[in-house]
Amino acid sequence: MSTPKQYAPAEWAARCELACAYRLFDQFGWHELIYNHITLRVPQEPGHFLINPFGLLYHEVRASNLVKIDIDGNIVGRSEHPVNPAGFIVHSAVHRAREDAHCVMHTHTTAGSAVACQSDGLLPLSFASFFYADRLAYHDFEGITFEAGERDRLSGNLGTKNAMVLRNHGLLTCGASVADAFAEMYHLQRACEIQLAAQSSGASLRFPPAEVSGRTARQFDQSAREAGQQNELLFGAMRRWVHRLSADICT
């Protein structure tokens, strides 16, 4: 598909990829109606980001109606839609502190929020959970994210990690690409779902030795996080799937 004349080719490609991620989240039920966000840096435009239009459902997001904003959440250029300033505070905290965090995803899924309400957080129970041994950050709940001062505390708690449990709130992931952030969110979400299922079974829970969890996390680093190709293959498959379901993503 050709690039509309009002966009640089790199920006249009980023818009299509981000719109695809929103449609995937809609398919998986990883939305909170018109709330929550996925943000992406605009290529070759330092300090500019793309975010969903506030008031639209995820299945209504298209490449052309994504809103361009600056690091403070101000709209850049023209848009028919507003943005949610409270939602972007969480994202701007990460984007400000991490130059490598080109994409940031935040969810309020039932499984993710339920694990966020547990004192011990994510437990080393399942295959997916082992990926996060010593690689998962936590941030305490401070209320609705209206206060800009929370950004430093949130980014400080995240540090160099790419996945975080926002306690009593939900999940957050980031990455150098949409593919990387999506892969982190998928595996973290799965780990939370399996934890709740295992806990609800009533059976005794089995925890492998800590060294096994650590080894698995290192193996995942080498095969997916550091190599990168596996995440691109995963997101490429998801992109083909969602484009078959929705023909209007890149419009």
C-alpha positions as a Markdown table, in Angstrom:
| # | Residue | x | y | z |
|---|---|---|---|---|
| 1 | Met | 0.0 | 0.0 | 0.0 |
| 2 | Ser | 1.3 | 3.4 | -0.9 |
| 3 | Thr | 2.1 | 6.0 | 1.7 |
| 4 | Pro | -0.4 | 8.9 | 2.0 |
| 5 | Lys | 1.3 | 12.2 | 1.0 |
| 6 | Gln | 0.9 | 13.8 | 4.4 |
| 7 | Tyr | 3.2 | 11.2 | 6.1 |
| 8 | Ala | 6.8 | 10.3 | 5.8 |
| 9 | Pro | 7.2 | 6.6 | 4.8 |
| 10 | Ala | 8.8 | 5.7 | 8.1 |
| 11 | Glu | 6.0 | 7.3 | 10.1 |
| 12 | Trp | 3.3 | 5.6 | 8.0 |
| 13 | Ala | 5.0 | 2.2 | 8.5 |
| 14 | Ala | 5.0 | 2.9 | 12.3 |
| 15 | Arg | 1.4 | 3.9 | 12.2 |
| 16 | Cys | 0.4 | 0.7 | 10.4 |
| 17 | Glu | 2.4 | -1.4 | 12.9 |
| 18 | Leu | 0.9 | 0.3 | 15.9 |
| 19 | Ala | -2.6 | 0.1 | 14.6 |
| 20 | Cys | -2.1 | -3.6 | 14.0 |
| 21 | Ala | -1.1 | -3.9 | 17.7 |
| 22 | Tyr | -4.3 | -2.2 | 18.8 |
| 23 | Arg | -6.3 | -4.6 | 16.7 |
| 24 | Leu | -4.5 | -7.6 | 18.2 |
| 25 | Phe | -5.2 | -6.3 | 21.7 |
| 26 | Asp | -8.9 | -6.1 | 20.7 |
| 27 | Gln | -8.9 | -9.7 | 19.4 |
| 28 | Phe | -7.3 | -10.9 | 22.7 |
| 29 | Gly | -9.6 | -8.9 | 24.9 |
| 30 | Trp | -6.6 | -6.9 | 26.3 |
| 31 | His | -8.5 | -3.6 | 26.3 |
| 32 | Glu | -10.4 | -1.6 | 28.9 |
| 33 | Leu | -13.0 | -0.2 | 26.5 |
| 34 | Ile | -11.6 | 3.3 | 25.5 |
| 35 | Tyr | -8.9 | 3.2 | 28.2 |
| 36 | Asn | -5.3 | 1.9 | 28.3 |
| 37 | His | -2.7 | 2.7 | 25.6 |
| 38 | Ile | 0.1 | 1.4 | 23.4 |
| 39 | Thr | 2.6 | 4.1 | 22.4 |
| 40 | Leu | 5.3 | 4.2 | 19.8 |
| 41 | Arg | 8.1 | 6.7 | 19.0 |
| 42 | Val | 7.7 | 8.4 | 15.6 |
| 43 | Pro | 10.8 | 7.4 | 13.5 |
| 44 | Gln | 13.1 | 10.3 | 12.7 |
| 45 | Glu | 11.1 | 12.7 | 15.0 |
| 46 | Pro | 12.8 | 12.9 | 18.4 |
| 47 | Gly | 10.3 | 13.6 | 21.2 |
| 48 | His | 7.2 | 12.6 | 19.2 |
| 49 | Phe | 5.0 | 9.6 | 19.8 |
| 50 | Leu | 1.9 | 7.9 | 18.5 |
| 51 | Ile | -1.1 | 7.1 | 20.7 |
| 52 | Asn | -4.7 | 6.0 | 20.3 |
| 53 | Pro | -7.4 | 8.5 | 20.0 |
| 54 | Phe | -9.2 | 8.9 | 23.3 |
| 55 | Gly | -12.8 | 7.8 | 22.9 |
| 56 | Leu | -12.3 | 5.2 | 20.3 |
| 57 | Leu | -12.5 | 1.4 | 20.9 |
| 58 | Tyr | -9.4 | -0.5 | 19.9 |
| 59 | His | -11.1 | -2.0 | 16.9 |
| 60 | Glu | -11.7 | 1.5 | 15.6 |
| 61 | Val | -8.0 | 2.5 | 15.7 |
| 62 | Arg | -6.5 | 2.9 | 12.2 |
| 63 | Ala | -3.1 | 4.1 | 11.0 |
| 64 | Ser | -4.5 | 7.5 | 10.0 |
| 65 | Asn | -6.4 | 8.3 | 13.2 |
| 66 | Leu | -3.5 | 7.6 | 15.6 |
| 67 | Val | -2.6 | 10.9 | 17.3 |
| 68 | Lys | 0.9 | 12.3 | 17.3 |
| 69 | Ile | 1.9 | 13.9 | 20.6 |
| 70 | Asp | 5.0 | 15.2 | 22.4 |
| 71 | Ile | 6.6 | 13.9 | 25.6 |
| 72 | Asp | 4.2 | 16.0 | 27.7 |
| 73 | Gly | 1.1 | 14.6 | 25.9 |
| 74 | Asn | 0.5 | 17.7 | 23.8 |
| 75 | Ile | -1.0 | 17.0 | 20.3 |
| 76 | Val | 1.5 | 17.7 | 17.5 |
| 77 | Gly | -0.2 | 19.0 | 14.3 |
| 78 | Arg | -3.9 | 18.4 | 13.8 |
| 79 | Ser | -6.2 | 15.7 | 15.1 |
| 80 | Glu | -9.9 | 15.2 | 15.2 |
| 81 | His | -9.5 | 13.3 | 18.5 |
| 82 | Pro | -8.2 | 14.2 | 22.0 |
| 83 | Val | -5.8 | 12.1 | 24.0 |
| 84 | Asn | -6.0 | 10.8 | 27.6 |
| 85 | Pro | -3.4 | 12.8 | 29.5 |
| 86 | Ala | -3.6 | 10.5 | 32.6 |
| 87 | Gly | -2.9 | 7.5 | 30.5 |
| 88 | Phe | 0.1 | 9.0 | 28.8 |
| 89 | Ile | 1.8 | 9.8 | 32.1 |
| 90 | Val | 2.6 | 6.1 | 32.6 |
| 91 | His | 4.0 | 5.9 | 29.1 |
| 92 | Ser | 5.9 | 9.1 | 29.2 |
| 93 | Ala | 7.6 | 7.9 | 32.4 |
| 94 | Val | 9.2 | 5.1 | 30.4 |
| 95 | His | 9.8 | 7.0 | 27.2 |
| 96 | Arg | 11.6 | 9.8 | 29.2 |
| 97 | Ala | 13.9 | 7.5 | 31.0 |
| 98 | Arg | 14.6 | 4.8 | 28.4 |
| 99 | Glu | 15.8 | 5.8 | 25.0 |
| 100 | Asp | 15.6 | 2.1 | 24.0 |
| 101 | Ala | 11.9 | 1.9 | 24.9 |
| 102 | His | 10.4 | 2.8 | 21.5 |
| 103 | Cys | 7.2 | 1.0 | 22.3 |
| 104 | Val | 5.3 | 0.9 | 25.6 |
| 105 | Met | 2.2 | -1.2 | 26.3 |
| 106 | His | -0.1 | -1.1 | 29.3 |
| 107 | Thr | -3.1 | -3.3 | 30.1 |
| 108 | His | -5.7 | -3.9 | 32.8 |
| 109 | Thr | -6.5 | -7.5 | 31.9 |
| 110 | Thr | -8.3 | -9.5 | 34.5 |
| 111 | Ala | -5.4 | -12.0 | 34.9 |
| 112 | Gly | -2.8 | -9.3 | 35.0 |
| 113 | Ser | -4.7 | -7.1 | 37.4 |
| 114 | Ala | -5.4 | -10.1 | 39.7 |
| 115 | Val | -1.8 | -11.0 | 39.9 |
| 116 | Ala | -1.0 | -7.3 | 40.6 |
| 117 | Cys | -3.3 | -7.6 | 43.6 |
| 118 | Gln | -1.4 | -10.5 | 45.1 |
| 119 | Ser | 1.3 | -9.8 | 47.7 |
| 120 | Asp | 3.8 | -12.1 | 46.1 |
| 121 | Gly | 3.1 | -10.9 | 42.6 |
| 122 | Leu | 4.1 | -13.3 | 39.8 |
| 123 | Leu | 5.1 | -16.7 | 41.1 |
| 124 | Pro | 7.7 | -19.0 | 39.4 |
| 125 | Leu | 5.1 | -21.6 | 38.5 |
| 126 | Ser | 4.9 | -22.0 | 34.8 |
| 127 | Phe | 7.0 | -22.1 | 31.7 |
| 128 | Ala | 6.1 | -18.5 | 30.8 |
| 129 | Ser | 6.7 | -17.2 | 34.3 |
| 130 | Phe | 10.3 | -18.5 | 34.3 |
| 131 | Phe | 11.1 | -16.0 | 31.6 |
| 132 | Tyr | 10.7 | -13.3 | 34.2 |
| 133 | Ala | 13.0 | -14.7 | 36.9 |
| 134 | Asp | 14.8 | -11.5 | 38.2 |
| 135 | Arg | 13.5 | -9.7 | 35.1 |
| 136 | Leu | 10.2 | -8.3 | 36.4 |
| 137 | Ala | 9.9 | -4.9 | 38.1 |
| 138 | Tyr | 7.1 | -3.7 | 40.5 |
| 139 | His | 5.7 | -0.3 | 41.1 |
| 140 | Asp | 3.3 | 0.4 | 44.0 |
| 141 | Phe | -0.1 | 1.9 | 43.4 |
| 142 | Glu | -0.4 | 5.7 | 44.0 |
| 143 | Gly | -3.9 | 6.4 | 42.6 |
| 144 | Ile | -5.0 | 7.5 | 39.2 |
| 145 | Thr | -1.9 | 8.6 | 37.3 |
| 146 | Phe | -2.7 | 12.3 | 37.2 |
| 147 | Glu | 0.5 | 13.4 | 39.0 |
| 148 | Ala | 3.6 | 14.0 | 36.8 |
| 149 | Gly | 5.8 | 13.5 | 39.8 |
| 150 | Glu | 5.0 | 9.7 | 39.8 |
| 151 | Arg | 6.9 | 9.4 | 36.5 |
| 152 | Asp | 10.3 | 9.4 | 38.2 |
| 153 | Arg | 9.3 | 6.8 | 40.8 |
| 154 | Leu | 7.8 | 4.6 | 38.1 |
| 155 | Ser | 10.8 | 4.7 | 35.8 |
| 156 | Gly | 13.1 | 4.3 | 38.7 |
| 157 | Asn | 11.3 | 1.1 | 39.7 |
| 158 | Leu | 11.4 | -0.2 | 36.1 |
| 159 | Gly | 15.1 | 0.4 | 35.8 |
| 160 | Thr | 16.5 | -1.5 | 32.8 |
| 161 | Lys | 13.8 | -4.2 | 32.8 |
| 162 | Asn | 11.2 | -4.5 | 30.0 |
| 163 | Ala | 8.3 | -5.8 | 32.1 |
| 164 | Met | 6.6 | -4.5 | 35.2 |
| 165 | Val | 3.7 | -5.3 | 37.4 |
| 166 | Leu | 1.9 | -2.1 | 38.5 |
| 167 | Arg | 0.6 | -3.3 | 41.9 |
| 168 | Asn | -3.2 | -3.2 | 42.3 |
| 169 | His | -3.3 | -1.9 | 38.8 |
| 170 | Gly | -2.1 | -4.0 | 35.8 |
| 171 | Leu | 0.8 | -4.8 | 33.5 |
| 172 | Leu | 3.3 | -2.8 | 31.6 |
| 173 | Thr | 5.9 | -3.9 | 29.0 |
| 174 | Cys | 8.3 | -2.0 | 26.7 |
| 175 | Gly | 10.8 | -2.8 | 24.0 |
| 176 | Ala | 12.9 | -1.5 | 21.1 |
| 177 | Ser | 10.1 | -2.4 | 18.7 |
| 178 | Val | 6.4 | -3.2 | 18.7 |
| 179 | Ala | 7.3 | -6.8 | 18.3 |
| 180 | Asp | 9.5 | -6.9 | 21.4 |
| 181 | Ala | 7.0 | -5.1 | 23.6 |
| 182 | Phe | 4.2 | -7.4 | 22.3 |
| 183 | Ala | 6.2 | -10.6 | 23.0 |
| 184 | Glu | 6.9 | -9.4 | 26.5 |
| 185 | Met | 3.2 | -8.7 | 27.1 |
| 186 | Tyr | 2.0 | -11.9 | 25.6 |
| 187 | His | 4.3 | -14.1 | 27.7 |
| 188 | Leu | 3.6 | -12.0 | 30.9 |
| 189 | Gln | -0.1 | -12.2 | 30.3 |
| 190 | Arg | 0.1 | -16.0 | 29.8 |
| 191 | Ala | 2.1 | -16.4 | 33.0 |
| 192 | Cys | -0.6 | -14.5 | 34.9 |
| 193 | Glu | -3.4 | -16.5 | 33.4 |
| 194 | Ile | -1.7 | -19.8 | 34.2 |
| 195 | Gln | -0.9 | -18.7 | 37.8 |
| 196 | Leu | -4.6 | -18.0 | 38.5 |
| 197 | Ala | -5.7 | -21.3 | 36.9 |
| 198 | Ala | -3.2 | -23.2 | 39.0 |
| 199 | Gln | -4.2 | -21.4 | 42.2 |
| 200 | Ser | -7.9 | -22.0 | 41.6 |
| 201 | Ser | -7.4 | -25.7 | 41.0 |
| 202 | Gly | -7.0 | -26.3 | 44.7 |
| 203 | Ala | -4.0 | -28.6 | 44.2 |
| 204 | Ser | -0.7 | -28.1 | 45.8 |
| 205 | Leu | 1.6 | -25.9 | 43.8 |
| 206 | Arg | 5.0 | -27.2 | 42.6 |
| 207 | Phe | 7.9 | -24.7 | 42.4 |
| 208 | Pro | 11.0 | -25.8 | 40.5 |
| 209 | Pro | 14.4 | -24.9 | 42.1 |
| 210 | Ala | 15.3 | -21.2 | 41.7 |
| 211 | Glu | 18.4 | -22.2 | 39.6 |
| 212 | Val | 16.0 | -23.8 | 37.0 |
| 213 | Ser | 13.9 | -20.6 | 36.8 |
| 214 | Gly | 17.1 | -18.5 | 36.4 |
| 215 | Arg | 18.5 | -20.8 | 33.7 |
| 216 | Thr | 15.2 | -20.6 | 31.8 |
| 217 | Ala | 15.2 | -16.8 | 31.9 |
| 218 | Arg | 18.8 | -16.7 | 30.6 |
| 219 | Gln | 17.8 | -19.1 | 27.8 |
| 220 | Phe | 14.9 | -16.9 | 26.9 |
| 221 | Asp | 17.1 | -13.8 | 26.9 |
| 222 | Gln | 19.4 | -15.5 | 24.3 |
| 223 | Ser | 16.8 | -17.0 | 22.1 |
| 224 | Ala | 14.3 | -14.1 | 22.0 |
| 225 | Arg | 15.2 | -10.9 | 23.9 |
| 226 | Glu | 18.7 | -10.5 | 22.7 |
| 227 | Ala | 18.5 | -12.2 | 19.3 |
| 228 | Gly | 15.2 | -10.3 | 18.4 |
| 229 | Gln | 14.4 | -12.5 | 15.4 |
| 230 | Gln | 12.0 | -14.7 | 17.3 |
| 231 | Asn | 9.9 | -11.7 | 18.5 |
| 232 | Glu | 9.8 | -10.4 | 14.9 |
| 233 | Leu | 8.6 | -13.8 | 13.6 |
| 234 | Leu | 5.9 | -13.9 | 16.3 |
| 235 | Phe | 4.6 | -10.4 | 15.6 |
| 236 | Gly | 4.9 | -11.0 | 11.9 |
| 237 | Ala | 2.5 | -14.0 | 12.2 |
| 238 | Met | 0.2 | -12.0 | 14.4 |
| 239 | Arg | 0.2 | -9.1 | 11.9 |
| 240 | Arg | -0.7 | -11.4 | 9.0 |
| 241 | Trp | -3.5 | -12.9 | 11.0 |
| 242 | Val | -5.0 | -9.6 | 12.1 |
| 243 | His | -4.8 | -8.1 | 8.6 |
| 244 | Arg | -6.8 | -11.1 | 7.3 |
| 245 | Leu | -9.5 | -10.2 | 9.9 |
| 246 | Ser | -9.4 | -6.4 | 9.3 |
| 247 | Ala | -8.7 | -4.8 | 5.9 |
| 248 | Asp | -8.9 | -1.2 | 7.1 |
| 249 | Ile | -5.9 | -1.1 | 9.5 |
| 250 | Cys | -3.6 | 0.8 | 7.2 |
| 251 | Thr | -6.2 | 3.4 | 6.2 |
